[in-house]
Amino acid sequence: MRLIVARCRVSYQGRLATELPEAVRLLMIGPDGTFMVWSDGGGVKPLNWMAPPTVIEERHAEGTLSGLEVRRHKGDDRLEIAVSEVLSDVQHELDASLGLEKEGVERELQELLAGAPQWCGEGLRLVRREWPTDIGPVDLMCRDEQDEWIAVEIKRVGTIEAVEQLTRYLERIRLDPAMGSCRGILAAQTMKPQATVLARSRGIGAVEVDPAILRGEREPDLTLFAA
């Protein structure tokens, strides 16, 4: 991650034209080509940004950074940054492999389901918690009654983003020929209907789990089946 604190002017050309007057700002350049312009008063969103894939070209005058041009590979979007003074220009390597540590409901659900994985699917048995992949750990890795691998991702709320995350994990896991048939299950306290539809379309199981039932504080609701 490259962080540049500079006095600069920022112009954007694309769907519309905007300009930020000269001021001291933070320019953040991610290793994937993400580019963001920040100020102290910008709140939680950058003043301007461009998502990857991007092309970033630098201009220098007498060995000092004097400008940047950021543009998309496709389209006409372009950011022009005219730099009059560089106050700081540093680069840091961040830990990309460590995900957010789970807290609260998700952590409790992981602990409860690790002790009773059959709530995610009949006959499941736990192999390991926090199964590592090169893009982050899967919450639970299990085997089913046929000894097939099952990756379980646990969320407080099952969303489309959670399905996408589990899909990416499965893609990485299946690169190992011994785990090429690994299936996925998304377990959540509450499952969004759209997430359930997307999960099933990708062959991923979607189950709702109740922490109170897992803790033994109440019995599961009885389900009646019509003949």
Secondary structure, DSSP 8 states (H G I E B T S, - for coil): -EEEEEEEEEEEESSSEEEEEEEEEEEEE-TTS-EEEE-TTSTTS-SEEE-SSEEEEEEEETTEEEEEEEEESSSS-EEEEEEEEEEEEEE-----S------HHHHHHHHHHHH-GGGTSTT-EEEEEEE--TT--EEEEEE-TT--EEEEEEEEEE-HHHHHHHHHHHHHHTTSGGGTT-EEEEEEEEE-HHHHHHHHHTT-EEEE--HHHHTTSS---------
